[in-house]
Amino acid sequence: MRYLSDIIEGLAFTELQGSADVEITAIVFDSRKVVPGCMFVAVKGTVVDGHDYILQAIEQGAIAIICEELPSRVTGEVDFLMVANSSVALAIVSANFYDNPSSQLKLVGVTGTNGKTTIATLLYKLFRDMGYKCGLLSTVENQINGEVITATHTTPDPVVLNALLAEMVEKGCDYCFMEVSSHAIAQHRITALNFTGAIFSNLTHDHLDYHKTFEKYLKAKKMFFDELPANAFALTNIDDKNGNVMLQNTKAHKKTYGLKNMADYKARILENQFEGLHLQIDGEEVWFKMVGTFNAYNLLAVYSAAMLLEQDKTKILTSLSKLTGARGRFDYIIAPNKIIGIVDYAHSPDAIQNILSTVHDIRKNNEKVITVIGCGGDRDKTKRPVMAKAACEWSDRVILTSDNPRSEDPAQIIRDMEEGVDPAFKRYTLSIVDRREAIKTACMLAKPGDIVVVAGKGHEKYQEVKGERSHFDDMEELSNIFKDLT
């Protein structure tokens, strides 16, 4: 419980009606979660406008309201604060309410289209292995020094985010490593957080359903770097054409990493096979348990960030060599008849190409690659044909299927994907709406030594159809099918 005067410190408001000398029990922006004595922040969302629920919030016991527009009538003893942007205000008051926890530990954010989860997870594992207490905020799960907390969003809302950071501080965490999504940046979820550093992985086609244009998507990512403080570091992948864009206006300490171009932190791939990666990093040769060029970039980003966080080079490389990445990222199993099954979260054209080109590079002979791929419903439709095209270009056979159709017709999603299939490849492409049947068919088509790639859902243990979630785990499906293969 805190006084309103403390909670609104640093908040730019145009008008205050009432007294700031009241105690606030909680910060709420969802009217369904209003409790007596709370502050309700009326946020204009993409679907719902919180201003429509101000009177309901007051009736349920809210004693302070932050809004962009005053309601036409007001009942009860309530304080009102008028602001230009409620989303920004929500972030500021949430940070204040939890005593600005991001300033009490070292917070490192990771952004980009691909690699965010792996980089953040590896940093978390690395620093814990080196003896630090740490927190993790990721797509797969949130963790506080080994305690797992279910994740619902890549980057939580400001209230949940600051509550988690406060819990990390309370439990003695030295560091927190978090994914920073473009949605979170655009919606000001990370405003008012104090970042020690930011990492940019890459930028490719994704989330245009939300951002509408690639330029707006790029600007959202860049905004994160533009707002970094001067004492932070800004680490970017110089091999990505947008890497330098992230650094253009930042006040932070600029550093780069890369495999191809001149960079502050440099690596070279010596060997790349299913057993792992042999890399030369800053002159040191190290064998890692992870696979693929994309993971060489992820490992290099982690190494670079750890060096910028003033850790010992030998300790970093020794610990990193023992670690595996995030769940659902290039997980693989081998059937009794030697078919290799790979499960990966790849759900953008670039991610599909990364996974399949890696498989192409490390297969030893003429093993066939059979890819099972779908696209999510209620998401960017423009990437569907592009993803199917990428899958066809790097596979011997492709099965188009459902991912999470959500409210959309799964058959229509597949038809959208089929638009990207070259006529010459259509004879090698199947469309099977049922994902379980699609995975089973891929395994039946495979011969000993062939590689079955199941892409799109990775770590997820559910499938969402018509608003209902049912249990579905790609790795579990593969494992059950493989048990019967001899």
Secondary structure, DSSP 8 states (H G I E B T S, - for coil): -EEHHHHTTT--EEEEES-S--EE--EESSGGG--TT-EEE--B-SS-BGGGGHHHHHHTT--EEEESS--S---SS-EEEEES-HHHHHHHHHHHHTT-GGGGSEEEEEESSSSHHHHHHHHHHHHHHTT--EEEE-SSEEEETTEEEE-SSSS--HHHHHHHHHHHHHTT-SEEEEE--HHHHHTTTTTT---SEEEE----S--HHHHSSHHHHHHHHHHHHHT--TTSEEEEETTSTTHHHHHSS--SEEEEEESSS--SEEEEEEEEETTEEEEEETTEEEEES--SHHHHHHHHHHHHHHHHTT--HHHHHHHHTT----TTSSEEEE-TT--EEEEE---SHHHHHHHHHHHHHH--SS--EEEEEEE-TTS-TTHHHHHHHHHHHT-SEEEEEES--BTS-HHHHHHHHHTTS-GGGGGGEEE-S-HHHHHHHHHHH--TT-EEEEES-TT--EEEETTEEEE--HHHHHHHHHHT--
